[in-house]
Amino acid sequence: MRWYFDYISPYAYLQSTKLGTLNQLQTVECVPVLFAGLLNHWDNVGPAEIEPKRKWTFREITWLANRDGIALTLPSSHPFNPLPLLRLSIVHNNDIAVVQRLFRYVWVEGNTPQDTAAFNALLDELNTDESALHADSVKAQLRGFGEQAIGTGVFGVPSIELDHDLYWGYNATDMAISALTEPGKYPREAITKADALPQGTARNRTTSTPETKPATGRTTPRIDLKPIDLAEPADLVAAIRKRRGGELIELDRLLLYSRPLAEGWNHFLGNIREHFAVDRKLRELAMCTVAVINRAEYEFSQHAPLYIKAGGSEEKAHLLRQPDTALSNPVFTEDEQLTIALTWQLTKDVRIDTELFDRAIEFFGDEHLVELVATIAAYNMVSRFLVAFELHPH
């Protein structure tokens, strides 16, 4: 029996308390997978990404834990980056006792891997050097588990694989136990027929997400833009056109209501775009991530092509539509993941926690981190300006 799980899932925590029972019936092989990777592969979203469903999830989890006598303390925030726990699990060969301990760390003690003191105490308890979590072999094994899960048809966690059948979710625990202990009563023939149910008419799907939909139905800015052929003030218009490659974009035609603003903006943002030492790809990545979080679709439409041109990809640009999962998606390189995480914390919380800051300063160095943080801060200003005037792409 294979058990696919991610520590980010409260339903996986509930089922983890049943592993002893399952292991007595048939040996359980624990297989950690990155839930975000499954979502991305199947073009799905997690329950925490749909606000009413997120609220329901934690109401249901609380009720189920109370019903089944399972200890539960919700973590300090959710979703969180589960990668350190997934890798820690692999370092300890996914031993059932260790897996259950790591689940308790989150769902009984209320910690996340980003709670630095608590996580360091957990590493000490397990006699583990943090450097082991960053070994290439550990990262490769986690990617391999994800590929294995997808190849098996796993689309969510927790999932039990038993005799080539999958049982998804905490509520499927009894179904899997029934298949093991009551083969005569298990309605296998009826379930096989259910598998063959033809697919009917499918709904049309779009690529827009709640993070990027405009807050209103307005398609024009709240105030009229300056004319596209604006000639005055001539020196400033010429300077902006030069930086833009000859054309005033809609944002410029809004900024030009104030000469000091447009002048300062052109110089400041021009320096960030053209003269910073930190990798251009990371700058554009940060700009795209800010845009998604702040629902500044105009900003995203301007910078996603530039991110791709600077070395990103269309796939990664699409994955940035869900930055909270992108920050731990192995499709992104380590420097990209760090950039997304920095952008997420600065934009959502206006601060960077100690653990992330220490990792970032070690990875990027002083100059590049200063420039990266300045880029994130500056483009938060950009997005707020755009959203306030409801400037959207055409």
C-alpha positions in Angstrom: 0.0 0.0 0.0 1.3 3.4 -0.9 0.2 6.5 0.9 0.7 9.8 -0.9 0.7 12.9 1.3 1.8 16.5 1.8 2.1 18.1 5.2 0.2 21.1 3.9 -3.0 19.1 3.9 -5.1 18.9 7.0 -7.0 16.0 5.6 -3.6 14.1 5.2 -2.9 14.9 8.9 -6.2 13.3 9.9 -5.5 10.2 7.9 -1.9 10.1 9.2 -3.4 9.2 12.6 -4.8 6.0 11.0 -1.5 4.8 9.5 -1.0 2.4 12.4 -4.3 0.7 11.7 -3.6 0.6 7.9 0.0 -0.7 8.4 -1.4 -3.6 10.5 -3.6 -4.6 7.5 -0.9 -4.1 4.8 2.6 -2.6 5.0 2.3 1.2 4.2 4.9 2.9 2.1 4.8 6.7 2.8 5.3 8.8 -0.3 5.7 12.5 0.2 4.6 14.7 -2.8 4.3 18.4 -3.4 0.6 19.1 -3.5 1.2 22.2 -5.6 2.9 20.1 -8.2 -0.2 17.9 -8.5 -2.5 20.9 -8.8 -0.3 22.4 -11.5 -0.2 19.2 -13.5 -3.9 18.6 -13.4 -4.6 22.4 -13.9 -6.5 22.5 -10.6 -6.6 24.8 -7.6 -6.4 23.8 -3.9 -9.2 24.4 -1.4 -7.2 27.2 0.2 -7.2 29.1 -3.1 -11.0 29.5 -3.2 -11.9 31.7 -0.2 -15.3 30.2 0.6 -13.9 26.7 0.2 -10.9 27.6 2.4 -13.3 28.7 5.1 -15.3 25.5 4.7 -12.2 23.3 4.8 -11.1 24.4 8.2 -14.7 24.3 9.6 -14.9 20.7 8.4 -11.5 19.8 9.6 -12.3 21.1 13.1 -15.6 19.1 13.1 -14.0 15.9 11.9 -11.2 16.1 14.4 -13.7 16.7 17.2 -15.9 13.8 16.0 -13.0 11.4 15.7 -11.1 12.4 18.9 -8.1 13.7 17.0 -6.0 16.5 18.5 -6.0 19.6 16.3 -4.3 23.0 16.5 -4.4 25.1 13.4 -1.0 26.5 12.2 -0.1 30.1 12.4 -0.9 30.6 8.7 -2.1 28.5 5.8 -1.1 27.8 3.1 2.6 27.6 3.9 5.7 26.3 2.1 5.8 22.6 3.0 9.1 21.8 1.2 11.3 21.7 4.3 9.0 19.1 5.9 8.8 17.0 2.7 12.5 17.0 2.4 13.0 16.2 6.1 10.7 13.3 5.7 12.8 11.9 2.8 16.0 12.4 4.9 14.5 10.0 7.4 13.4 7.5 4.7 9.7 8.5 5.2 9.5 6.3 8.3 5.9 6.2 9.6 6.8 7.4 13.1 8.8 10.4 11.6 6.0 11.2 9.2 3.4 11.3 12.0 5.8 13.4 14.1 6.1 16.0 11.3 2.3 16.1 10.9 2.0 16.7 14.7 4.5 19.6 14.4 2.1 21.4 12.1 -1.4 20.2 13.1 -1.0 19.6 16.8 1.7 22.1 17.8 0.5 24.7 15.3 3.9 25.4 13.7 5.0 25.8 10.1 8.5 25.3 8.6 8.8 29.0 8.5 8.6 29.3 12.3 12.4 29.3 12.6 12.9 28.6 16.3 10.3 25.7 16.3 11.7 24.2 13.1 15.3 24.3 14.4 14.1 22.6 17.6 12.5 19.9 15.4 15.7 19.4 13.5 17.6 19.0 16.8 15.0 16.6 18.1 15.5 14.4 14.9 19.3 14.9 15.0 19.3 16.4 11.5 21.6 19.0 10.0 19.5 21.5 8.0 22.0 21.2 5.1 20.7 17.7 4.5 17.4 19.2 3.3 19.2 20.9 0.5 21.0 17.9 -0.9 20.4 17.4 -4.6 19.6 13.7 -4.0 16.8 14.7 -1.7 15.4 17.2 -4.1 15.6 14.7 -6.9 13.8 12.0 -4.8 10.9 14.4 -4.1 10.6 15.2 -7.8 10.6 11.5 -8.5 7.8 10.9 -6.0 5.8 13.6 -7.7 6.3 12.1 -11.1 5.4 8.6 -9.7 2.2 10.0 -8.2 1.1 11.7 -11.4 1.9 8.6 -13.4 -0.4 6.6 -11.0 -3.2 9.1 -11.4 -2.9 10.8 -8.0 -4.6 14.2 -8.2 -4.9 15.1 -4.6 -3.7 14.3 -1.1 -4.1 12.2 0.9 -4.4 9.3 -1.5 -4.0 5.6 -0.8 -2.8 3.3 -3.7 -4.0 -0.2 -3.1 -3.9 -3.0 -5.8 -3.7 -0.3 -8.5 -6.8 1.5 -7.2 -6.7 5.0 -5.6 -8.6 6.1 -2.5 -8.6 9.9 -2.2 -9.3 11.9 0.9 -9.7 11.2 4.6 -13.3 10.1 4.1 -11.9 7.3 1.8 -10.1 5.7 4.8 -13.0 3.4 5.6 -13.4 2.6 1.9 -9.8 1.4 1.6 -10.1 -0.6 4.9 -13.3 -2.2 3.5 -11.5 -3.2 0.3 -8.8 -4.9 2.4 -10.9 -6.6 5.1 -14.2 -7.3 3.4 -13.5 -8.3 -0.2 -16.8 -10.2 -0.4 -18.8 -7.1 0.6 -16.8 -4.6 -1.3 -18.9 -3.5 -4.4 -16.0 -3.9 -6.8 -18.2 -4.7 -9.8 -20.4 -1.7 -9.3 -17.4 0.6 -8.8 -15.9 -0.7 -12.0 -19.1 0.2 -13.8 -19.0 3.6 -12.2 -15.4 4.1 -13.6 -16.8 3.6 -17.1 -19.4 6.4 -16.9 -19.2 8.5 -20.1 -18.2 12.2 -19.8 -21.0 14.5 -20.8 -20.9 18.2 -21.9 -18.0 20.0 -20.3 -18.1 23.7 -19.2 -16.0 26.2 -21.0 -12.8 27.1 -19.1 -10.8 30.3 -19.1 -7.3 31.0 -17.8 -8.4 33.9 -15.5 -8.1 33.4 -11.8 -9.6 35.1 -8.8 -6.2 36.8 -8.2 -6.2 38.5 -11.6 -9.8 39.3 -12.3 -10.5 43.0 -12.2 -12.4 44.1 -9.1 -15.1 45.7 -11.2 -16.4 45.3 -14.7 -14.9 48.7 -15.8 -12.8 48.4 -18.9 -11.7 52.1 -19.1 -9.6 54.1 -16.5 -11.4 56.2 -14.0 -10.0 59.4 -15.5 -9.2 60.1 -19.1 -5.6 59.5 -20.3 -3.5 62.2 -21.8 -3.5 62.0 -25.7 -1.2 59.3 -27.2 0.4 62.0 -29.4 1.0 64.3 -26.4 3.8 66.8 -27.3 4.3 68.8 -24.1 6.3 69.1 -21.9 8.5 68.3 -24.8 11.7 67.4 -22.9 9.9 65.0 -20.6 7.7 63.4 -23.2 10.9 62.8 -25.4 12.7 61.2 -22.4 9.8 58.9 -21.7 9.4 58.0 -25.4 13.1 57.2 -25.5 12.9 54.8 -22.6 9.8 53.2 -24.0 11.2 52.7 -27.5 9.1 55.5 -29.1 5.6 55.2 -27.7 3.8 56.4 -24.6 2.0 53.6 -23.0 -1.3 54.0 -21.1 0.5 54.3 -17.7 2.7 57.2 -19.0 -0.4 59.0 -20.2 -1.8 58.8 -16.7 1.5 59.8 -15.0 1.8 62.9 -17.2 -1.0 64.7 -15.3 1.9 65.5 -12.9 5.3 66.5 -14.3 7.2 65.9 -11.0 5.6 62.5 -10.8 6.2 61.5 -14.4 9.8 62.8 -14.3 10.7 61.0 -11.1 8.9 57.8 -12.1 10.7 57.7 -15.4 14.1 58.1 -13.8 13.5 55.8 -10.8 11.8 53.0 -12.6 14.2 53.4 -15.5 17.1 52.7 -13.2 15.4 49.6 -11.8 14.6 48.3 -15.2 18.0 49.1 -16.9 20.8 49.6 -14.4 20.3 47.2 -11.4 22.9 44.5 -11.1 20.5 41.8 -9.9 19.4 39.3 -12.7 16.8 40.9 -15.0 14.9 37.6 -15.0 14.4 37.8 -11.3 13.4 41.5 -11.4 10.7 40.7 -14.0 9.6 37.6 -12.0 9.1 39.8 -8.9 7.2 42.4 -11.0 4.9 39.6 -12.3 4.3 38.2 -8.9 3.5 41.6 -7.4 1.0 42.1 -10.2 -0.8 38.9 -9.5 -1.0 39.3 -5.8 -2.3 42.9 -6.2 -4.7 42.0 -9.1 -2.9 44.5 -11.3 -3.5 42.7 -14.6 -2.1 45.6 -16.6 1.2 45.3 -14.8 1.2 41.5 -15.4 0.5 41.9 -19.1 3.4 44.3 -19.5 6.0 42.2 -17.6 5.1 38.5 -18.3 6.5 38.8 -21.9 9.6 40.5 -20.5 10.1 37.8 -17.9 9.9 35.1 -20.7 12.3 37.1 -22.9 14.7 37.4 -19.9 14.9 33.6 -19.6 11.6 32.5 -18.0 9.1 30.5 -19.9 5.4 30.6 -20.8 4.8 27.7 -18.5 6.4 29.5 -15.5 4.5 32.7 -16.4 1.3 30.8 -16.2 2.2 29.1 -12.9 2.8 32.6 -11.4 -0.9 33.1 -11.5 -0.8 31.1 -8.3 2.3 32.5 -6.5 1.6 30.9 -3.2 2.1 27.5 -4.8 4.7 28.7 -7.3 7.1 29.6 -4.5 7.6 25.9 -3.7 7.1 24.5 -7.2 10.3 22.6 -8.3 9.7 23.9 -11.9 11.2 27.1 -10.6 14.9 27.4 -9.8 16.1 28.1 -6.3 16.7 31.8 -7.0 13.3 32.1 -8.6 11.6 30.4 -5.6 13.4 32.7 -3.2 12.3 35.7 -5.3 8.7 34.6 -5.3 8.8 34.0 -1.5 10.3 37.4 -0.9 7.7 39.0 -3.1 4.9 37.1 -1.4 6.0 38.1 2.1 6.7 41.7 1.3 3.5 42.2 -0.6 1.2 40.3 1.7 2.8 41.0 5.1 5.1 44.0 4.5 8.0 42.2 6.2 10.3 39.3 5.6 10.6 36.7 8.3 14.1 36.0 9.7 14.4 32.5 8.1 13.7 33.7 4.6 15.8 36.9 5.0 18.8 34.8 6.2 18.4 32.4 3.2 18.1 35.3 0.8 21.1 37.3 2.1 23.2 34.1 1.9 22.1 33.3 -1.6 22.0 36.8 -3.2 24.5 38.8 -1.2 24.0 42.4 0.0 23.8 44.3 -3.2 21.5 42.0 -5.1 19.1 41.6 -2.2 18.9 45.3 -1.7 18.1 45.8 -5.3 15.6 42.9 -5.4 13.7 44.2 -2.3 13.7 47.7 -3.9 12.2 46.2 -7.1 9.5 44.5 -5.2 8.7 47.6 -3.2 8.7 49.8 -6.3 6.4 47.6 -8.2 4.0 47.4 -5.3 3.8 51.2 -5.8 3.2 50.7 -9.5 0.4 48.1 -9.0 -1.4 50.2 -6.4 -1.3 53.2 -8.7 -2.7 51.1 -11.6 -5.4 49.5 -9.5 -6.5 52.8 -8.0 -7.2 54.2 -11.4 -8.5 50.9 -12.8 -6.1 50.7 -15.7 -6.5 47.3 -17.4 -5.0 45.8 -20.5 -6.9 45.8 -23.7 
